[in-house]
Amino acid sequence: MQFPRAVPVAIFLLIAAITSLSVYAIEDGEHQREHAELRERAQAVASALERRGGSTASYLRAGAALFSSVDDVSPVLFNRFVSNLRVDSAYRGSEGFGWAKRLRPSEVDEFESQYIKQYGSRIEVYPKSAENETQIIPVTYIRPDNERNRRAIGYDMYSDATRRAAMDEAERTSSPIASGKLVLLQEGAGSDPGFIMYMPVFQDGRSPQRLKGFVYSPFSAQDILSSALELETRGEKGLRLYDGEVAPGQLMAEIEPALSTGLTVTEPVTIGGREMLLEVESARGNTLSRLSMLTLLFGILVATLLIVVARLLTRQALEDRASLNWFEEQNSIRNSLTRELNHRVKNTLANVLSIIALTRRRSNSLDEFADSLDGRIRALSATHDLLTQSDWGTTPIRALVEAEMAPYARHHDKVLELEGPDVELAPNDALSLGLAIHELATNAAKYGALSTAGGKVTVKWSKLTDSLAEVFWTESGGPPVPQNRQNGFGTNLIEKIVAHELRNPVELSFKPEGVTCRLVVPLRRPSEFSIRANRLK
């Protein structure tokens, strides 16, 4: 069976398609798993953020309940409140806790003068209030008492629109409310975003309720995002916290991933009644997973193995087909040679007699006759040896013609003229041409130019193309050629068998002045008969 040469390619493409589908399925599963893991991480971090916010809101509610029961919030009371909260030193992502007393613009000067008398430290309310302001809410106390928090003492938070909106909403709802994105006074010259959670404190027993101030807690957005990961494994994923929506201007805090991939999930977060948005980004790049790599390598190995097997089978099939063709060709040659052998056996005595007669006419002495006769009879037996001695390689036309004509004519006899370039023939073509030359020479020795004194044979050849050569046989000076004659075996051999083997017609003409023959011989590349040559060796 002969396999098509496209079979290895088809096998490779099939295995590649199966491997690609497998890798795609694995990667799709990995993508879904990664998305689920991102969703789980986002929910865990969002829950942690909300717990931080919820804990702070509870502290602020407790402070509001305590401060609403007294006429004035003193530093001692405020410090005792913060101490009793028993929060950790990091305040769980918060900058601490503060108290902001509500003042009317007319009370600012008295507040500043009484502050140093009552609390032992100086305060200056800033910025100066506008004429249309109805209230001022400066930062009065803040704990922990450190250099960073002291920057905010005296700042009128009601003068800022973002802070004012949060305080008004807290007063309206009487619940902890977080502000929008802002830069804390604690940042000094810095610009890291944060927010503040406010809880209003009202005076008890008054109707309507009178606002005393706000207990509040400032947050650094970066710190609260980092603190939310205390109980979570950070891994290589990225986190971003936005105020309200995912937009560059709304980004409050970010923990960059090890590798930016753009694969994200979002989770809403509510801190102090304000809607925020948490975004988690995967750090898993475009590289294949370990299982996908193993599948891909296995697919490549299987495809390569199958290609090799298919290639070996294809090559073996081609070689088997070439062997069959060669045996068929040899069988055809053997049949032709058998017929030629029978013909030559019948003509052997006639050839010997012709050689003796030709030699006698051109000999001047008995010794010359004996030497010439011996050489020509030996040359007759060497005709076929020329082909076998070349190991079925290429054979020059000149050597072939000389070997076939050696029993009948030599150069010094001046009855044979050879002319042509160096052209070499494949074994089959050389054998076919040799059969034709032998028959022409035998006919010339019996009846033609070589049968009488003064006769001459001219053999010329030339290259028609790179794949064809032309050989001309011309007899002259012999007896007239009879025109009424029957074709013998030699003529049939040349016109049918030789023409068939050479795959080109033979033009054989019996003109009165002498026989002429034109043969077209193929010039083959060694690759066309190399298998045959190797088999014969």
Phi, psi and omega per residue, in radians:
M1 nan 2.345 -3.132
Q2 -1.803 2.070 3.141
F3 -1.448 2.441 3.036
P4 -1.101 2.579 -3.113
R5 -1.225 -0.274 3.120
A6 -1.407 -0.102 -3.109
V7 -1.036 -0.849 3.119
P8 -1.008 -0.715 3.131
V9 -1.127 -0.738 3.130
A10 -1.100 -0.711 3.108
I11 -1.105 -0.762 3.136
F12 -1.079 -0.775 -3.135
L13 -1.128 -0.667 3.125
L14 -1.117 -0.852 3.129
I15 -1.107 -0.690 3.121
A16 -1.089 -0.699 3.126
A17 -1.145 -0.770 3.123
I18 -1.097 -0.751 3.130
T19 -1.116 -0.734 -3.140
S20 -1.092 -0.753 3.102
L21 -1.099 -0.682 3.121
S22 -1.130 -0.798 3.130
V23 -1.111 -0.683 3.123
Y24 -1.095 -0.760 3.131
A25 -1.107 -0.732 3.122
I26 -1.121 -0.789 -3.127
E27 -1.162 -0.612 3.088
D28 -1.130 -0.721 3.066
G29 -1.106 -0.724 3.108
E30 -1.112 -0.654 3.129
H31 -1.154 -0.751 3.111
Q32 -1.136 -0.699 3.110
R33 -1.111 -0.726 3.125
E34 -1.131 -0.685 3.121
H35 -1.127 -0.734 3.107
A36 -1.122 -0.676 3.106
E37 -1.153 -0.680 3.076
L38 -1.100 -0.750 3.127
R39 -1.084 -0.745 3.112
E40 -1.103 -0.736 3.132
R41 -1.133 -0.731 -3.139
A42 -1.092 -0.734 3.134
Q43 -1.160 -0.667 3.140
A44 -1.153 -0.782 -3.130
V45 -1.198 -0.696 3.114
A46 -1.089 -0.695 3.109
S47 -1.126 -0.698 3.109
A48 -1.123 -0.714 3.102
L49 -1.099 -0.751 3.139
E50 -1.160 -0.610 3.067
R51 -1.119 -0.708 3.085
R52 -1.055 -0.825 3.121
G53 -1.111 -0.698 3.134
G54 -1.132 -0.704 3.108
S55 -1.100 -0.771 3.137
T56 -1.127 -0.707 3.109
A57 -1.068 -0.663 3.109
S58 -1.130 -0.713 3.113
Y59 -1.104 -0.727 -3.124
L60 -1.160 -0.666 3.092
R61 -1.108 -0.702 3.115
A62 -1.117 -0.727 3.101
G63 -1.096 -0.731 3.134
A64 -1.100 -0.691 3.117
A65 -1.131 -0.687 -3.137
L66 -1.223 -0.816 -3.035
F67 -1.277 -0.392 3.113
S68 -1.306 -0.249 -3.095
S69 -1.570 -0.074 -3.117
V70 -2.096 2.785 3.132
D71 -1.329 -0.625 -3.092
D72 -2.435 2.423 3.124
V73 -1.595 1.823 -3.105
S74 -1.532 2.847 3.088
P75 -1.062 -0.618 -3.124
V76 -1.135 -0.820 3.120
L77 -1.082 -0.741 -3.115
F78 -1.136 -0.736 3.139
N79 -1.149 -0.674 3.124
R80 -1.143 -0.650 3.103
F81 -1.086 -0.820 -3.113
V82 -1.148 -0.670 -3.134
S83 -1.150 -0.673 -3.109
N84 -1.240 -0.290 3.111
L85 -1.169 -0.440 3.116
R86 0.936 0.668 3.042
V87 -1.346 2.779 -3.126
D88 -1.261 2.980 -3.042
S89 -1.142 -0.439 3.134
A90 -1.526 -0.061 -3.130
Y91 0.981 0.428 3.020
R92 0.910 0.809 3.088
G93 1.660 -0.195 -3.136
S94 -1.589 2.725 3.059
E95 -1.390 -0.183 -3.127
G96 2.378 -2.714 3.115
F97 -2.304 2.560 -3.126
G98 -2.436 2.880 3.081
W99 -2.205 2.295 3.104
A100 -2.177 2.009 -3.095
K101 -1.462 2.444 3.115
R102 -1.448 2.248 3.129
L103 -2.248 2.663 2.924
R104 -1.572 2.705 -3.113
P105 -0.950 -0.575 -3.126
S106 -1.289 -0.199 -3.082
E107 -1.716 -0.015 -3.037
V108 -1.138 -0.828 -3.084
D109 -1.095 -0.767 3.131
E110 -1.124 -0.679 3.133
F111 -1.058 -0.751 -3.103
E112 -1.187 -0.686 -3.120
S113 -1.272 -0.666 3.134
Q114 -1.305 -0.447 -3.084
Y115 -1.075 -0.774 -3.097
I116 -1.252 -0.511 3.113
K117 -1.286 -0.744 -3.044
Q118 -1.434 -0.631 -2.971
Y119 -1.964 -0.077 3.049
G120 1.321 0.213 3.091
S121 -2.466 2.704 -3.080
R122 -1.586 2.553 3.106
I123 -2.395 2.543 3.087
E124 -2.332 2.082 -3.107
V125 -1.377 2.288 3.118
Y126 -2.572 2.736 -0.148
P127 -1.308 2.938 -3.131
K128 -1.121 2.409 -3.073
S129 -1.328 2.634 3.067
A130 -1.332 2.857 -3.065
E131 -1.150 -0.513 -3.091
N132 -1.555 0.065 3.141
E133 -1.250 2.427 3.138
T134 -1.752 -0.382 3.134
Q135 -2.661 2.740 3.121
I136 -2.272 2.343 -3.117
I137 -2.229 1.483 -3.124
P138 -1.463 2.724 3.046
V139 -1.227 2.046 -3.062
T140 -1.690 -0.941 3.083
Y141 -2.271 2.692 3.010
I142 -2.722 2.341 3.133
R143 -2.220 2.508 0.121
P144 -1.263 2.658 -3.106
D145 -1.479 1.640 3.125
N146 -2.364 3.030 -3.075
E147 -1.073 -0.618 -3.116
R148 -1.162 -0.791 -3.099
N149 -1.305 -0.466 -3.126
R150 -1.127 -0.357 3.129
R151 -1.097 -0.419 -3.077
A152 -1.573 -0.224 -3.089
I153 -1.022 2.238 3.081
G154 1.575 -0.125 -3.094
Y155 -1.305 2.236 3.114
D156 -1.366 1.730 -3.085
M157 -1.203 -0.411 -3.119
Y158 -1.260 -0.238 3.130
S159 -1.352 -0.257 3.138
D160 -1.685 2.323 -3.031
A161 -1.100 -0.731 -3.103
T162 -1.144 -0.799 3.125
R163 -1.151 -0.725 -3.115
R164 -1.085 -0.719 3.135
A165 -1.066 -0.729 3.130
A166 -1.172 -0.725 -3.134
M167 -1.162 -0.702 3.110
D168 -1.105 -0.712 3.123
E169 -1.165 -0.680 3.099
A170 -1.121 -0.745 3.115
E171 -1.110 -0.671 -3.117
R172 -1.193 -0.697 -3.069
T173 -1.668 -0.192 -3.089
S174 0.953 0.694 3.141
S175 -2.506 2.811 3.127
P176 -1.096 2.284 3.137
I177 -2.293 2.334 3.086
A178 -1.618 2.520 3.120
S179 -1.404 3.051 3.016
G180 -1.376 -2.984 -3.114
K181 -1.150 2.270 3.103
L182 -2.703 2.964 3.084
V183 -1.832 2.125 -3.114
L184 -1.175 2.640 3.061
L185 -1.120 -0.449 3.141
Q186 -1.079 -0.398 -3.110
E187 -1.250 -0.272 -3.129
G188 1.072 -2.034 3.125
A189 -1.485 -0.005 -3.119
G190 -1.356 3.048 -3.085
S191 -2.361 0.269 -3.132
D192 -1.184 2.300 -3.088
P193 -1.226 2.791 3.053
G194 -2.814 -2.941 3.066
F195 -2.723 2.940 -3.107
I196 -2.260 2.411 3.063
M197 -1.839 2.160 -3.075
Y198 -1.915 2.486 2.980
M199 -2.280 2.109 -3.101
P200 -1.277 2.591 3.078
V201 -2.107 2.139 -3.110
F202 -1.902 2.660 3.089
Q203 -1.338 2.215 -3.128
D204 -1.266 2.655 3.019
G205 1.285 0.244 3.084
R206 -1.976 2.515 3.122
S207 -2.380 2.112 -0.008
P208 -1.256 2.988 -3.116
Q209 -1.056 2.425 3.111
R210 -1.944 2.248 -3.120
L211 -1.304 2.178 3.115
K212 -1.617 -0.546 -3.094
G213 2.793 -2.831 -3.102
F214 -2.338 2.330 2.877
V215 -1.637 2.331 -2.980
Y216 -2.517 2.928 3.098
S217 -2.455 2.061 3.089
P218 -1.459 2.558 -3.139
F219 -2.219 2.371 2.869
S220 -1.511 2.123 -3.066
A221 -1.026 -0.665 -3.141
Q222 -1.157 -0.683 -3.111
D223 -1.213 -0.729 -3.122
I224 -1.214 -0.575 3.089
L225 -1.168 -0.708 3.116
S226 -1.200 -0.687 -3.127
S227 -1.173 -0.455 3.121
A228 -1.202 -0.259 -3.122
L229 -1.693 0.179 -3.105
E230 -1.058 -0.669 -3.114
L231 -1.763 0.135 -3.133
E232 -2.038 2.589 3.073
T233 -1.429 2.173 -3.068
R234 -1.223 -0.719 -3.093
G235 1.059 -2.470 -3.128
E236 -2.005 0.152 -3.097
K237 -1.376 2.721 3.134
G238 -1.791 2.651 3.126
L239 -2.276 2.470 3.059
R240 -2.441 2.413 3.115
L241 -2.031 2.146 -3.108
Y242 -1.982 2.619 3.067
D243 -1.578 1.641 3.059
G244 1.633 -0.990 -3.081
E245 -2.565 2.826 3.137
V246 -1.391 1.799 3.104
A247 -2.683 2.564 -3.096
P248 -0.955 -0.687 -3.105
G249 -1.309 -0.223 -3.103
Q250 -1.738 0.010 -3.119
L251 -1.198 2.220 -3.121
M252 -1.854 -0.666 -3.119
A253 -2.684 2.669 -3.102
E254 -2.622 2.386 2.937
I255 -2.038 1.903 -3.005
E256 -1.215 2.506 3.088
P257 -1.330 2.855 3.089
A258 -1.113 -0.521 3.125
L259 -2.569 2.186 -3.132
S260 -1.366 2.133 -3.083
T261 -2.085 -0.356 -3.091
G262 1.462 -0.091 3.099
L263 -1.482 1.873 -3.020
T264 -2.318 2.763 2.932
V265 -2.308 2.660 -3.139
T266 -2.100 2.660 -3.132
E267 -2.486 2.202 3.112
P268 -1.211 2.517 -3.140
V269 -2.290 2.320 3.086
T270 -1.982 2.003 3.123
I271 -2.154 2.049 3.122
G272 1.024 0.732 3.110
G273 1.284 0.071 3.137
R274 -1.906 2.332 -3.135
E275 -1.413 2.148 3.031
M276 -2.143 3.010 -3.087
L277 -2.320 2.217 3.112
L278 -1.807 2.285 3.114
E279 -2.066 2.252 3.110
V280 -1.997 2.260 -3.112
E281 -2.006 2.342 3.119
S282 -1.296 2.514 3.075
A283 -1.789 0.103 3.117
R284 -1.381 1.981 -3.040
G285 -1.317 -2.823 -3.107
N286 -1.466 0.016 3.133
T287 -1.218 2.617 3.138
L288 -1.258 2.645 3.076
S289 -1.234 2.938 -3.113
R290 -1.096 -0.724 3.134
L291 -1.140 -0.663 3.102
S292 -1.141 -0.713 3.114
M293 -1.087 -0.759 3.120
L294 -1.110 -0.731 3.117
T295 -1.102 -0.747 3.136
L296 -1.106 -0.786 3.126
L297 -1.114 -0.734 3.124
F298 -1.091 -0.741 3.111
G299 -1.073 -0.718 3.122
I300 -1.114 -0.746 3.141
L301 -1.105 -0.787 -3.139
V302 -1.118 -0.762 3.136
A303 -1.081 -0.750 3.138
T304 -1.097 -0.769 3.140
L305 -1.082 -0.791 -3.138
L306 -1.155 -0.632 3.093
I307 -1.097 -0.758 -3.141
V308 -1.085 -0.791 -3.136
V309 -1.101 -0.802 3.133
A310 -1.101 -0.662 3.124
R311 -1.126 -0.728 3.128
L312 -1.129 -0.748 3.117
L313 -1.121 -0.722 3.127
T314 -1.112 -0.783 3.135
R315 -1.101 -0.725 3.136
Q316 -1.126 -0.686 3.117
A317 -1.117 -0.732 3.118
L318 -1.128 -0.716 3.121
E319 -1.140 -0.694 3.110
D320 -1.113 -0.724 3.115
R321 -1.114 -0.711 3.110
A322 -1.122 -0.647 3.115
S323 -1.138 -0.743 3.109
L324 -1.083 -0.753 3.100
N325 -1.071 -0.698 -3.132
W326 -1.137 -0.723 3.124
F327 -1.147 -0.678 3.077
E328 -1.081 -0.717 3.136
E329 -1.148 -0.732 3.126
Q330 -1.124 -0.640 3.110
N331 -1.108 -0.709 3.099
S332 -1.128 -0.737 3.124
I333 -1.122 -0.716 -3.117
R334 -1.092 -0.696 3.109
N335 -1.123 -0.747 3.132
S336 -1.133 -0.720 -3.131
L337 -1.169 -0.588 3.115
T338 -1.116 -0.797 3.093
R339 -1.105 -0.705 3.120
E340 -1.147 -0.664 3.124
L341 -1.093 -0.775 3.109
N342 -1.060 -0.733 3.130
H343 -1.132 -0.709 -3.105
R344 -1.228 -0.604 3.099
V345 -1.070 -0.721 3.138
K346 -1.170 -0.567 -3.068
N347 -1.645 -0.044 -3.059
T348 -1.040 -0.859 -3.123
L349 -1.104 -0.679 3.111
A350 -1.131 -0.677 3.110
N351 -1.129 -0.744 3.140
V352 -1.093 -0.754 3.120
L353 -1.104 -0.692 3.119
S354 -1.123 -0.726 3.134
I355 -1.127 -0.701 3.139
I356 -1.122 -0.768 -3.128
A357 -1.147 -0.750 3.138
L358 -1.121 -0.696 -3.128
T359 -1.197 -0.672 -3.126
R360 -1.106 -0.703 -3.105
R361 -1.157 -0.477 -3.068
R362 -1.836 0.192 -3.129
S363 -1.880 2.457 -3.135
N364 -1.788 -0.199 -3.129
S365 -2.574 2.923 -3.136
L366 -1.193 -0.664 3.137
D367 -1.148 -0.725 3.124
E368 -1.115 -0.684 3.121
F369 -1.102 -0.776 -3.114
A370 -1.133 -0.738 -3.132
D371 -1.133 -0.799 -3.119
S372 -1.121 -0.724 -3.135
L373 -1.108 -0.756 3.134
D374 -1.075 -0.771 -3.114
G375 -1.143 -0.676 -3.085
R376 -1.286 -0.629 3.092
I377 -1.180 -0.652 3.069
R378 -1.157 -0.658 3.127
A379 -1.133 -0.555 3.114
L380 -1.056 -0.713 -3.128
S381 -1.295 -0.285 -3.096
A382 -1.597 -0.016 -3.080
T383 -1.035 -0.854 -3.105
H384 -1.334 -0.415 -3.127
D385 -1.097 -0.509 -3.123
L386 -1.025 -0.670 -3.130
L387 -1.286 -0.742 -3.091
T388 -1.248 -0.555 -3.128
Q389 -1.206 -0.379 3.128
S390 -1.434 0.098 -3.118
D391 0.952 0.610 3.124
W392 1.045 0.585 2.989
G393 -1.629 -2.781 3.138
T394 -1.357 2.594 -3.117
T395 -2.227 2.213 3.121
P396 -1.150 2.530 3.114
I397 -1.088 -0.725 -3.114
R398 -1.048 -0.814 -3.131
A399 -1.114 -0.634 -3.135
L400 -1.151 -0.817 -3.132
V401 -1.123 -0.741 3.138
E402 -1.080 -0.698 -3.133
A403 -1.156 -0.725 -3.130
E404 -1.240 -0.573 -3.094
M405 -1.560 -0.146 -3.074
A406 -0.991 -0.654 -3.140
P407 -1.201 -0.291 -2.978
Y408 -1.970 -0.502 -3.069
A409 -2.707 2.581 3.048
R410 -2.190 2.896 -3.068
H411 -1.057 -0.658 -3.075
H412 -1.290 -0.251 3.057
D413 -1.286 -0.347 3.139
K414 1.027 0.547 3.056
V415 -1.911 -0.018 -3.119
L416 -2.266 2.230 3.108
E417 -2.162 2.150 3.135
L418 -2.022 2.366 -3.122
E419 -2.636 2.206 3.099
G420 2.891 2.854 3.141
P421 -1.350 3.065 3.076
D422 -1.306 1.904 3.127
V423 -2.318 2.304 -3.104
E424 -2.036 2.534 -3.046
L425 -1.997 2.692 3.031
A426 -1.233 2.792 -3.053
P427 -0.953 -0.881 -3.119
N428 -1.060 -0.753 -3.116
D429 -1.194 -0.647 3.097
A430 -1.139 -0.702 3.127
L431 -1.131 -0.754 -3.139
S432 -1.116 -0.762 3.109
L433 -1.137 -0.655 3.115
G434 -1.091 -0.678 3.086
L435 -1.071 -0.754 -3.131
A436 -1.127 -0.810 -3.133
I437 -1.086 -0.693 3.135
H438 -1.082 -0.776 -3.136
E439 -1.168 -0.721 3.116
L440 -1.110 -0.714 -3.140
A441 -1.174 -0.719 3.123
T442 -1.096 -0.741 3.124
N443 -1.132 -0.690 3.123
A444 -1.168 -0.611 3.139
A445 -1.264 -0.563 -3.129
K446 -1.399 -0.832 -2.943
Y447 -2.217 -0.267 -2.955
G448 -1.855 -2.479 -2.973
A449 -1.110 -0.501 -3.115
L450 -1.512 -0.010 -3.119
S451 -1.563 -0.195 -3.115
T452 -2.348 2.814 3.087
A453 -1.227 2.500 3.131
G454 1.570 -0.107 3.115
G455 -1.305 2.751 -3.077
K456 -2.598 2.480 3.084
V457 -2.097 2.275 3.106
T458 -2.048 2.190 3.085
V459 -2.080 2.066 3.121
K460 -2.185 2.537 3.109
W461 -2.494 2.720 3.135
S462 -2.733 2.876 3.128
K463 -1.619 2.123 3.038
L464 -1.349 -0.853 3.090
T465 -2.477 -3.068 3.091
D466 -1.178 -0.266 -3.087
S467 -2.063 0.060 -3.124
L468 -2.452 2.506 3.027
A469 -2.220 2.646 -3.100
E470 -2.051 2.284 -3.120
V471 -2.126 2.202 3.122
F472 -1.944 2.269 3.026
W473 -1.963 2.165 -3.124
T474 -2.331 2.237 3.075
E475 -1.879 2.497 3.109
S476 -2.619 2.713 3.088
G477 1.384 0.091 -3.138
G478 -1.682 -3.063 3.112
P479 -1.173 2.697 3.108
P480 -1.016 2.471 -3.124
V481 -1.497 2.169 3.105
P482 -1.084 2.452 -3.122
Q483 -1.604 -0.430 3.079
N484 -1.694 1.679 -3.058
R485 -2.560 2.772 3.099
Q486 -1.832 2.529 3.112
N487 -1.273 2.237 3.067
G488 -1.647 -2.971 -3.127
F489 -1.124 -0.657 -3.119
G490 -1.075 -0.753 3.120
T491 -1.110 -0.781 3.109
N492 -1.095 -0.657 3.129
L493 -1.056 -0.769 -3.100
I494 -1.236 -0.847 -3.006
E495 -1.335 -0.408 -3.085
K496 -1.951 -1.063 -3.036
I497 -1.215 -0.861 -3.123
V498 -1.122 -0.763 3.120
A499 -1.055 -0.689 3.120
H500 -1.147 -0.775 -3.120
E501 -1.156 -0.642 -3.135
L502 -1.443 -0.165 3.122
R503 1.051 0.501 3.091
N504 -2.585 2.521 -3.126
P505 -1.172 2.664 3.093
V506 -1.922 2.261 3.136
E507 -1.777 1.748 -3.108
L508 -1.904 2.127 -3.058
S509 -2.222 2.269 3.121
F510 -1.816 1.364 3.115
K511 -1.363 2.687 -3.136
P512 -1.007 -0.675 -3.092
E513 -1.364 -0.169 3.102
G514 2.692 2.757 -3.127
V515 -1.343 2.398 3.004
T516 -2.205 2.598 -3.129
C517 -2.553 2.329 3.087
R518 -2.086 2.155 3.126
L519 -2.123 2.447 3.050
V520 -1.935 2.101 -3.022
V521 -1.969 2.338 3.081
P522 -1.215 2.520 3.008
L523 -1.929 1.881 -3.011
R524 -1.776 2.657 3.027
R525 -1.322 2.586 -3.140
P526 -0.961 -0.525 -3.098
S527 -1.141 -0.363 -3.101
E528 -1.358 -0.352 3.124
F529 -2.288 0.279 -3.099
S530 -1.172 -0.653 3.139
I531 -1.097 -0.734 3.124
R532 -1.084 -0.788 -3.135
A533 -1.064 -0.740 -3.140
N534 -1.128 -0.681 3.129
R535 -1.115 -0.731 -3.119
L536 -1.163 -0.583 3.121
K537 -1.210 nan nan
